[in-house]
Amino acid sequence: MSNPDARPQLARRPRRVRASEAIRALVRETRLTPESLIYPLFVCEGHDVRRPIASMPGIYQLSVDEAVQEAMAARRLGISGVLLFGLPADKDEMGSKSSDPSGPVQTAVRAIKRGVPGLLVFTDVCLCEYTSHGHCGVLDGDHVVNDPTVTRLVETSLSHAEAGADFVAPSDMMDGRVGAIRDALDERGFGATGILSYSAKYCSGFYGPFRDAAGSTPSFGDRRTHQMDPANVLEALRVVQIDIEAGADAVMVKPAVPYLDVLQRVKETFGYPTAAYHVSGEYSMLKAAAERGWLDEDRVVLETLLGIRRAGADMIITYYALHAARLLA
């Protein structure tokens, strides 16, 4: 006598949709494409400068002419944009060079917009790369003061917009900076300049290689008074909402992989354009393991970035952008 449950059991065969690459591609739920990637660049002064960063193999401090070449490579691979960080030759307590119209970022923006049409240019807006003490803002004693820092961030954002940036990206985590920047941009005729806000930027141990690259390690203390506590998710949702209401055009979760739950909550709660920053420490960990033969680099790079997309990122800022785009070609 036949088993009445046999056919229903046979009908449920999930492996049928995994049987070939063509079928797997047909039913794939999440797509990773070069268009979803943004490539960070460290721009310094000088010419023909391509200085390796020891803690970030394959990443360099670049003079403007070299940054344009990297931007061209990104564009050819279908990457949507670059995110620029400035490395001035001189620093002071106020981070004065951050708003210098002739600074590395401002000069690079103009050069990339001229030389690489169609590539989006995002600019990081923070003082940490520009201050002699390495903190993200203006100091009163040992304390980063909020409102004077916001004034400096507004000045920096305006200088980036004047140079032609498509988006300014405040990463400082000061209160009120998104609204102040939006108001200033609109008042000065830069209503089309977008704001990508580092809304949920956590006080993370994964930033070490970046601080090596940017020379932005604090000379004392840390950033716990303004970057977010890694234990908190509801706080991130509150801050994202504040930034959206203040005029942010897109929001960010940083770092990416240790905070995929936050990323998912942000995307599901607000349905807003959402970025994730696959940060320097995440990059360098994969590089170190791959160099030792412990991981298949190509495979884990795509798997990692796909996981970030699956969690809800519309765009991923990653030092692996060129590598990943070549694999996806």
VEXMARNU-725347 format. One record per residue (C-alpha): residue number from 1; chain; x, y negated, z. Coordinates in nm, 4 decimals, always signed. Each point is the difference from the previous one (the first is absolute). Layout:
! residues N
SITE   num   cadena          u          v          w
SITE   NUM        A          X          Y          Z
...
//
This chain:
! residues 329
SITE   num   cadena          u          v          w
SITE     1        A    +0.0000    +0.0000    +0.0000
SITE     2        A    +0.1413    -0.3385    -0.1005
SITE     3        A    +0.0931    -0.2562    +0.2595
SITE     4        A    -0.2478    -0.2921    -0.0244
SITE     5        A    +0.2679    -0.2391    +0.1246
SITE     6        A    +0.2588    +0.1008    -0.2611
SITE     7        A    -0.1070    -0.2328    -0.2811
SITE     8        A    -0.0372    -0.3136    +0.2160
SITE     9        A    +0.3465    +0.0671    +0.1398
SITE    10        A    +0.1466    +0.0438    -0.3495
SITE    11        A    -0.1720    -0.3187    -0.1148
SITE    12        A    +0.1985    -0.2018    +0.2543
SITE    13        A    +0.3484    +0.0073    -0.1529
SITE    14        A    +0.1809    -0.3326    +0.0614
SITE    15        A    +0.3100    +0.1338    -0.1770
SITE    16        A    -0.1764    -0.0202    -0.3347
SITE    17        A    +0.0554    -0.3769    -0.0051
SITE    18        A    +0.3706    +0.0456    +0.0829
SITE    19        A    +0.0744    +0.2515    -0.2746
SITE    20        A    +0.1930    -0.2279    -0.2383
SITE    21        A    +0.1478    -0.3484    -0.0116
SITE    22        A    -0.2681    -0.1079    -0.2464
SITE    23        A    -0.2786    +0.1050    +0.2391
SITE    24        A    +0.1775    -0.1470    +0.3029
SITE    25        A    +0.0378    -0.3317    -0.1823
SITE    26        A    -0.3651    +0.0055    -0.1020
SITE    27        A    -0.1285    +0.0264    +0.3582
SITE    28        A    +0.2707    -0.2071    +0.1700
SITE    29        A    -0.1570    -0.2372    +0.2527
SITE    30        A    +0.2840    -0.2490    +0.0506
SITE    31        A    +0.2159    -0.1529    -0.2715
SITE    32        A    +0.3461    -0.1451    +0.0498
SITE    33        A    +0.1057    -0.2284    -0.2847
SITE    34        A    +0.2808    -0.2533    -0.0494
SITE    35        A    -0.2636    -0.2741    -0.0013
SITE    36        A    -0.0645    +0.0660    +0.3693
SITE    37        A    +0.3637    -0.0721    +0.0933
SITE    38        A    +0.1748    -0.3214    +0.1064
SITE    39        A    +0.3803    -0.0113    +0.0068
SITE    40        A    +0.1761    -0.2000    +0.2762
SITE    41        A    +0.3136    -0.1942    -0.0972
SITE    42        A    +0.2605    -0.1687    +0.2214
SITE    43        A    +0.1133    -0.3181    -0.1750
SITE    44        A    +0.3234    -0.1735    +0.0977
SITE    45        A    +0.1978    -0.2965    -0.1290
SITE    46        A    +0.2707    +0.0271    -0.2637
SITE    47        A    +0.0276    +0.1597    -0.3434
SITE    48        A    +0.0652    +0.3582    -0.1117
SITE    49        A    -0.0484    +0.1156    +0.3592
SITE    50        A    -0.1164    +0.3570    +0.0516
SITE    51        A    +0.1055    +0.0841    +0.3549
SITE    52        A    -0.0869    +0.3507    +0.1307
SITE    53        A    -0.1879    +0.0262    +0.3289
SITE    54        A    +0.1708    +0.2751    +0.1983
SITE    55        A    -0.3091    +0.1120    +0.1912
SITE    56        A    -0.2231    +0.0000    -0.3119
SITE    57        A    +0.1729    +0.2022    -0.2736
SITE    58        A    -0.1008    -0.1211    -0.3451
SITE    59        A    -0.1201    -0.3412    +0.1225
SITE    60        A    +0.2020    -0.3198    -0.0429
SITE    61        A    +0.0264    -0.3630    +0.0924
SITE    62        A    -0.0436    -0.1689    -0.3383
SITE    63        A    +0.0794    -0.3412    -0.1402
SITE    64        A    -0.2825    -0.1579    -0.1992
SITE    65        A    +0.1323    +0.1190    -0.3367
SITE    66        A    +0.0227    +0.3575    +0.1288
SITE    67        A    -0.3450    -0.0251    +0.1590
SITE    68        A    -0.1408    -0.0949    -0.3398
SITE    69        A    +0.1555    +0.3153    -0.1470
SITE    70        A    -0.1589    +0.2139    +0.2726
SITE    71        A    -0.3325    -0.1710    -0.0621
SITE    72        A    +0.0289    +0.0778    -0.3703
SITE    73        A    +0.0663    +0.3664    +0.0805
SITE    74        A    -0.3074    +0.0055    +0.2243
SITE    75        A    -0.2156    -0.1547    -0.2706
SITE    76        A    +0.1173    +0.2494    -0.2631
SITE    77        A    -0.1026    +0.2836    +0.2315
SITE    78        A    -0.3493    -0.1425    +0.0477
SITE    79        A    +0.0480    -0.1211    +0.3591
SITE    80        A    -0.2409    -0.2814    +0.0843
SITE    81        A    +0.2201    -0.2353    +0.1973
SITE    82        A    +0.3031    -0.0836    +0.2095
SITE    83        A    +0.0178    -0.1317    +0.3570
SITE    84        A    +0.2863    -0.2439    +0.0580
SITE    85        A    +0.2023    -0.0472    +0.3191
SITE    86        A    +0.2516    -0.2836    +0.0209
SITE    87        A    +0.3537    +0.0253    +0.1353
SITE    88        A    +0.1402    -0.3535    +0.0402
SITE    89        A    +0.3691    -0.0697    +0.0303
SITE    90        A    -0.0608    -0.2243    +0.3031
SITE    91        A    -0.2417    +0.0350    +0.2905
SITE    92        A    -0.1117    -0.2297    +0.2801
SITE    93        A    -0.2308    +0.0131    +0.3011
SITE    94        A    -0.3015    -0.1287    -0.1957
SITE    95        A    +0.0448    +0.2190    -0.3063
SITE    96        A    +0.0142    -0.3149    -0.2131
SITE    97        A    +0.1116    +0.1815    -0.3146
SITE    98        A    -0.3266    +0.1927    -0.0184
SITE    99        A    -0.1756    -0.2966    -0.1659
SITE   100        A    +0.2943    -0.1195    -0.2106
SITE   101        A    -0.1200    -0.0408    -0.3629
SITE   102        A    +0.3466    +0.1146    -0.1098
SITE   103        A    +0.0074    +0.3019    +0.2326
SITE   104        A    +0.0475    +0.3568    -0.1228
SITE   105        A    -0.3708    +0.0898    +0.0077
SITE   106        A    -0.1213    -0.3174    -0.1678
SITE   107        A    +0.2685    +0.0260    -0.2692
SITE   108        A    -0.0755    +0.3683    -0.0543
SITE   109        A    -0.3737    -0.0641    -0.0314
SITE   110        A    +0.0582    -0.2506    -0.2795
SITE   111        A    +0.2484    +0.2272    -0.1766
SITE   112        A    -0.2200    +0.3104    +0.0200
SITE   113        A    -0.3116    -0.1844    -0.1148
SITE   114        A    +0.1984    -0.1262    -0.3000
SITE   115        A    +0.1797    +0.3240    -0.0795
SITE   116        A    -0.2555    +0.2681    +0.0867
SITE   117        A    -0.3449    -0.1155    -0.1138
SITE   118        A    -0.2909    +0.1905    +0.1495
SITE   119        A    +0.1843    +0.1242    +0.3067
SITE   120        A    -0.1601    -0.1110    +0.3263
SITE   121        A    +0.2303    -0.1789    +0.2409
SITE   122        A    -0.0698    +0.0274    +0.3730
SITE   123        A    +0.2148    -0.1925    +0.2481
SITE   124        A    +0.0591    +0.0899    +0.3615
SITE   125        A    -0.0695    -0.2940    +0.2300
SITE   126        A    +0.1861    +0.0278    +0.3292
SITE   127        A    +0.2889    -0.1774    +0.1680
SITE   128        A    +0.1944    +0.3020    +0.1260
SITE   129        A    +0.2333    +0.0153    -0.3013
SITE   130        A    +0.0699    -0.3729    +0.0320
SITE   131        A    +0.0452    -0.0609    +0.3728
SITE   132        A    +0.3383    +0.0197    +0.1693
SITE   133        A    -0.1600    +0.1892    +0.2904
SITE   134        A    -0.1852    +0.2507    -0.2209
SITE   135        A    -0.3443    -0.0606    +0.1479
SITE   136        A    -0.3112    -0.0503    -0.2106
SITE   137        A    -0.0672    -0.3554    +0.1093
SITE   138        A    +0.0951    -0.3145    +0.1820
SITE   139        A    +0.1314    +0.0511    +0.3527
SITE   140        A    -0.0694    -0.1808    +0.3236
SITE   141        A    +0.2658    +0.1509    +0.2211
SITE   142        A    -0.0373    +0.3743    -0.0516
SITE   143        A    -0.3627    -0.0191    -0.1133
SITE   144        A    -0.1251    -0.0078    -0.3601
SITE   145        A    -0.2507    -0.2859    -0.0072
SITE   146        A    -0.3044    +0.0486    -0.2172
SITE   147        A    -0.1196    -0.3311    -0.1424
SITE   148        A    +0.3377    -0.1566    -0.0901
SITE   149        A    +0.0816    +0.3291    -0.1729
SITE   150        A    -0.3257    -0.0175    -0.1988
SITE   151        A    +0.0991    -0.3477    -0.1185
SITE   152        A    +0.3253    +0.1405    -0.1373
SITE   153        A    -0.1813    +0.2940    -0.1613
SITE   154        A    -0.2353    -0.2388    -0.1776
SITE   155        A    +0.2963    -0.1965    -0.1361
SITE   156        A    +0.1640    +0.3211    -0.1189
SITE   157        A    -0.3203    +0.1259    -0.1639
SITE   158        A    -0.0455    -0.3272    -0.1876
SITE   159        A    +0.3557    +0.0187    -0.1328
SITE   160        A    -0.0653    +0.3523    -0.1258
SITE   161        A    -0.3282    -0.1033    -0.1632
SITE   162        A    +0.1672    -0.2976    -0.1662
SITE   163        A    +0.2618    +0.2377    -0.1445
SITE   164        A    -0.2800    +0.2113    -0.1506
SITE   165        A    -0.0589    +0.2908    +0.2399
SITE   166        A    -0.3202    +0.1935    -0.0662
SITE   167        A    -0.0377    +0.0983    +0.3664
SITE   168        A    +0.1600    -0.1202    +0.3207
SITE   169        A    +0.0272    +0.2678    +0.2670
SITE   170        A    +0.0291    -0.1286    +0.3582
SITE   171        A    +0.1678    +0.2699    +0.2084
SITE   172        A    +0.0657    -0.1914    +0.3226
SITE   173        A    -0.3142    +0.1014    +0.1955
SITE   174        A    -0.0613    -0.3499    +0.1375
SITE   175        A    -0.3593    -0.0887    +0.0906
SITE   176        A    -0.1800    -0.2242    -0.2476
SITE   177        A    +0.2572    +0.0080    -0.2773
SITE   178        A    -0.2281    +0.1430    -0.2706
SITE   179        A    -0.2583    -0.2770    +0.0387
SITE   180        A    +0.2660    -0.2705    +0.0186
SITE   181        A    +0.1731    +0.1304    -0.3127
SITE   182        A    -0.3294    +0.0337    -0.1892
SITE   183        A    -0.1025    -0.3557    +0.0867
SITE   184        A    +0.3373    -0.1404    -0.1019
SITE   185        A    +0.0072    +0.1898    -0.3289
SITE   186        A    -0.3484    -0.1178    -0.0894
SITE   187        A    +0.0724    -0.3611    +0.0960
SITE   188        A    +0.3138    -0.0042    -0.2165
SITE   189        A    -0.1706    +0.1446    -0.3067
SITE   190        A    +0.1138    +0.3608    +0.0391
SITE   191        A    -0.3447    +0.1514    +0.0308
SITE   192        A    +0.0961    +0.2843    -0.2332
SITE   193        A    +0.2939    +0.1090    +0.2179
SITE   194        A    -0.0990    +0.3085    +0.1969
SITE   195        A    +0.0826    +0.1031    +0.3549
SITE   196        A    +0.1026    +0.3566    +0.0813
SITE   197        A    +0.0018    -0.0018    +0.3785
SITE   198        A    +0.2090    +0.2337    +0.2105
SITE   199        A    -0.3041    +0.0358    +0.2247
SITE   200        A    +0.0829    +0.3217    +0.1865
SITE   201        A    +0.3777    -0.0187    +0.0352
SITE   202        A    +0.1140    +0.2178    +0.2857
SITE   203        A    +0.3017    -0.0452    +0.2254
SITE   204        A    +0.1744    +0.3011    -0.1472
SITE   205        A    +0.3344    +0.1731    +0.0238
SITE   206        A    -0.0125    +0.0676    -0.3753
SITE   207        A    +0.1249    -0.3474    -0.0986
SITE   208        A    +0.3672    +0.0549    +0.0837
SITE   209        A    +0.1411    +0.0304    -0.3536
SITE   210        A    -0.1952    -0.3082    -0.1116
SITE   211        A    +0.1620    -0.2058    +0.2734
SITE   212        A    +0.3349    +0.1226    -0.1256
SITE   213        A    -0.0930    -0.1055    -0.3539
SITE   214        A    -0.1406    -0.3389    +0.0966
SITE   215        A    +0.2298    -0.0828    +0.2915
SITE   216        A    -0.3085    -0.0581    +0.2118
SITE   217        A    +0.0691    +0.1973    +0.3193
SITE   218        A    -0.1068    -0.2194    +0.2963
SITE   219        A    +0.2967    -0.1311    +0.1945
SITE   220        A    -0.1932    +0.0715    +0.3200
SITE   221        A    -0.3277    +0.1606    +0.1053
SITE   222        A    -0.2454    +0.1522    -0.2445
SITE   223        A    -0.3245    -0.0794    -0.1840
SITE   224        A    -0.2556    +0.1556    +0.2320
SITE   225        A    -0.1695    -0.3318    +0.0761
SITE   226        A    -0.1215    -0.0384    -0.3591
SITE   227        A    +0.0230    +0.3357    -0.1810
SITE   228        A    -0.2666    +0.2526    +0.0967
SITE   229        A    +0.0180    +0.2729    +0.2627
SITE   230        A    +0.0301    +0.3384    -0.1789
SITE   231        A    -0.2661    +0.1419    +0.2334
SITE   232        A    -0.2808    -0.2243    -0.1301
SITE   233        A    -0.2459    +0.0534    -0.2844
SITE   234        A    -0.3010    -0.2097    +0.1022
SITE   235        A    +0.2275    -0.3006    +0.0371
SITE   236        A    +0.1139    +0.0498    -0.3583
SITE   237        A    -0.3605    -0.0053    -0.1185
SITE   238        A    -0.0627    -0.3235    +0.1889
SITE   239        A    +0.3047    -0.1680    -0.1495
SITE   240        A    -0.0830    +0.1179    -0.3526
SITE   241        A    -0.3482    -0.1477    +0.0369
SITE   242        A    +0.1444    -0.3311    +0.1217
SITE   243        A    +0.2340    -0.0152    -0.2999
SITE   244        A    -0.2746    +0.0824    -0.2488
SITE   245        A    -0.2226    -0.2695    +0.1455
SITE   246        A    +0.2922    -0.2445    -0.0107
SITE   247        A    +0.0483    +0.0501    -0.3733
SITE   248        A    +0.2313    +0.2963    -0.0583
SITE   249        A    -0.0485    +0.1552    -0.3428
SITE   250        A    +0.1559    +0.3311    +0.1025
SITE   251        A    +0.1156    +0.1497    +0.3294
SITE   252        A    +0.2857    +0.2304    +0.0951
SITE   253        A    +0.0835    +0.2775    +0.2429
SITE   254        A    +0.3701    +0.0341    +0.0852
SITE   255        A    +0.1695    +0.2499    +0.0355
SITE   256        A    -0.1876    +0.2519    -0.2134
SITE   257        A    +0.0410    +0.3673    +0.0881
SITE   258        A    -0.0087    -0.0248    +0.3838
SITE   259        A    -0.3122    -0.2178    -0.0319
SITE   260        A    -0.2079    +0.1838    -0.2604
SITE   261        A    -0.2881    +0.0171    +0.2458
SITE   262        A    +0.0040    -0.3792    +0.0291
SITE   263        A    +0.0155    -0.0328    -0.3777
SITE   264        A    -0.3006    +0.2260    -0.0412
SITE   265        A    -0.2008    -0.1882    +0.2642
SITE   266        A    +0.0817    -0.3360    -0.1587
SITE   267        A    -0.1037    +0.1122    -0.3466
SITE   268        A    -0.3176    +0.1733    +0.1150
SITE   269        A    -0.1041    -0.2865    +0.2278
SITE   270        A    +0.0535    -0.2923    -0.2361
SITE   271        A    +0.0201    +0.1432    -0.3527
SITE   272        A    +0.2488    -0.2772    -0.0698
SITE   273        A    +0.3112    +0.0072    -0.2229
SITE   274        A    +0.2466    +0.1766    +0.2269
SITE   275        A    +0.3763    +0.0407    -0.0187
SITE   276        A    +0.2305    +0.2297    +0.1920
SITE   277        A    +0.3713    -0.0637    +0.0430
SITE   278        A    +0.2143    +0.3146    -0.0224
SITE   279        A    +0.2766    -0.1636    +0.1993
SITE   280        A    +0.3786    +0.0230    +0.0017
SITE   281        A    +0.0254    +0.2628    +0.2740
SITE   282        A    -0.2491    +0.2248    -0.1763
SITE   283        A    +0.1999    -0.0385    -0.3221
SITE   284        A    +0.3374    +0.0615    +0.1641
SITE   285        A    -0.1202    +0.3122    +0.1831
SITE   286        A    -0.1003    +0.1640    -0.3270
SITE   287        A    +0.3242    -0.1120    -0.1639
SITE   288        A    +0.2128    +0.1426    +0.2817
SITE   289        A    -0.1817    +0.3350    -0.0014
SITE   290        A    +0.0196    +0.0230    -0.3790
SITE   291        A    +0.3723    -0.0804    -0.0026
SITE   292        A    +0.0548    +0.2904    +0.2399
SITE   293        A    -0.2035    +0.2346    -0.2159
SITE   294        A    -0.2667    +0.0434    +0.2653
SITE   295        A    -0.2859    -0.1270    -0.2174
SITE   296        A    -0.0859    -0.0108    -0.3685
SITE   297        A    +0.0067    -0.3781    -0.0377
SITE   298        A    -0.2162    -0.0265    -0.3127
SITE   299        A    -0.2690    +0.2193    +0.1489
SITE   300        A    -0.0171    -0.1637    +0.3431
SITE   301        A    +0.0048    -0.3522    -0.1444
SITE   302        A    -0.3098    +0.0639    -0.2069
SITE   303        A    -0.1663    +0.1949    +0.2802
SITE   304        A    +0.0639    -0.2837    +0.2469
SITE   305        A    -0.1275    -0.2739    -0.2293
SITE   306        A    -0.3021    +0.2090    -0.0982
SITE   307        A    -0.0815    +0.0441    +0.3686
SITE   308        A    +0.0097    -0.3761    +0.0502
SITE   309        A    -0.2340    -0.0464    -0.2960
SITE   310        A    -0.2310    +0.2728    +0.1291
SITE   311        A    -0.0277    -0.1765    +0.3350
SITE   312        A    -0.1323    -0.3109    -0.1720
SITE   313        A    +0.2811    -0.2146    -0.1397
SITE   314        A    -0.0827    -0.1798    -0.3233
SITE   315        A    +0.3624    -0.1100    -0.0262
SITE   316        A    +0.3192    +0.1382    +0.1515
SITE   317        A    +0.3081    -0.2102    +0.0635
SITE   318        A    +0.2902    +0.2414    -0.0206
SITE   319        A    +0.3742    +0.0042    -0.0657
SITE   320        A    -0.0704    +0.3210    -0.1904
SITE   321        A    -0.2039    -0.1879    -0.2619
SITE   322        A    +0.2431    +0.0446    -0.2893
SITE   323        A    +0.0762    +0.3618    +0.0923
SITE   324        A    -0.3691    +0.0885    +0.0323
SITE   325        A    -0.0991    -0.1806    -0.3197
SITE   326        A    +0.2611    +0.1952    -0.1961
SITE   327        A    -0.1354    +0.3250    +0.1406
SITE   328        A    -0.3532    -0.1008    -0.0947
SITE   329        A    +0.0924    -0.1016    -0.3547
//
